[in-house]
């Protein structure tokens, strides 16, 4: 069990969690808009089934309620670092495919990429607050994608955006759990404690 934290540390954690919830909510809305534009631009069916995409972290967790706060933050950080790499690849592919023909989609992808990067940094701040070591980037990134056909690239992009939207929902849920006050002390539970 983590040692009791100071009221100022508890307040700082709640503040960081509240800001993270707002960031994740905004990201979720922007990803939903991007997903609509992506489906239309790529000529895909919005209901198309996409198998699990290699390198894309899955938001689903079997025993979510058993995870510690630290586990939640580390999984979120690893996921957003992976999404940062995947979105950068999508942006590069988009530029190769369309050039400047659809600058709007490229700008939307770039904007979401910036949000993902900012959110990863925000998660690092939460881990620093708890004096936790932050894993290096090389541990989290997916391997370079195999050379895919144009259609496979489009489907992979659809899978990436759908899963990113799910991660934004999960992140809000994780941060709300971290921000909850502990019933015994009235302070937020330590990240090492069980929720």
C-alpha positions, 0 to 999 in steps of 0.5 A, a space after each residue: 500500500 502506498 504511503 499517505 500523500 500530502 494534500 497538495 499531491 492529492 490536489 495535484 493528482 486530481 487536477 492532472 486527472 481532470 485535465 486528462 479527462 478533458 483532453 481524452 474527451 476532446 480527443 475522442 470527439 476529434 477521432 470520431 470526426 476524423 474517422 467519418 472523414 477517413 471512411 468517406 475519403 478512403 471509400 470504405 464502408 463505415 461498418 466494415 469489419 477489421 480484424 485485429 491490426 498488428 501493433 495496435 494496442 487493444 483497449 479491452 481489459 478482462 479484469 479492469 477493476 483489478 488493475 492498480 493505478 500504476 498499471 492503468 497509467 503504464 498501459 495508457 502510456 504504452 498505447 498512446 506511444 504506439 498510436 503516435 507511431 501508427 498515426 505518423 505512419 498513416 500520415 506519411 501514407 496519406 501524403 504518398 497516396 493523395 499528395 495535397 489532393 486532400 489536405 483536410 484529411 492530412 491536417 485532421 490526422 496531424 491534429 489528432 497525432 498532436 493530441 495523442 503526443 500531448 496526452 502521452 506527455 500528460 500521462 508521463 506527468 502523472 507518473 512523475 508525480 508518483 515518482 515512478 520510472 517512465 519506460 523508454 520509448 523503444 519498449 513501446 513502439 510497434 515494429 515497422 509495418 510490413 509493406 501493405 497494399 493500398 487497400 490493406 493500408 486503408 483497412 489498417 488505418 480504419 482499425 487504428 482510428 477505431 481502436 484509438 477512439 476506444 482508448 480515449 473512452 478507456 482513458 477517461 474511465 482510468 483517469 476517473 478511477 485514479 481521481 476518486 477520493 479514498 473513502 478511508 482518508 478522503 484523499 485520492 488513492 495512491 497509484 500503487 494501491 488497488 482501485 
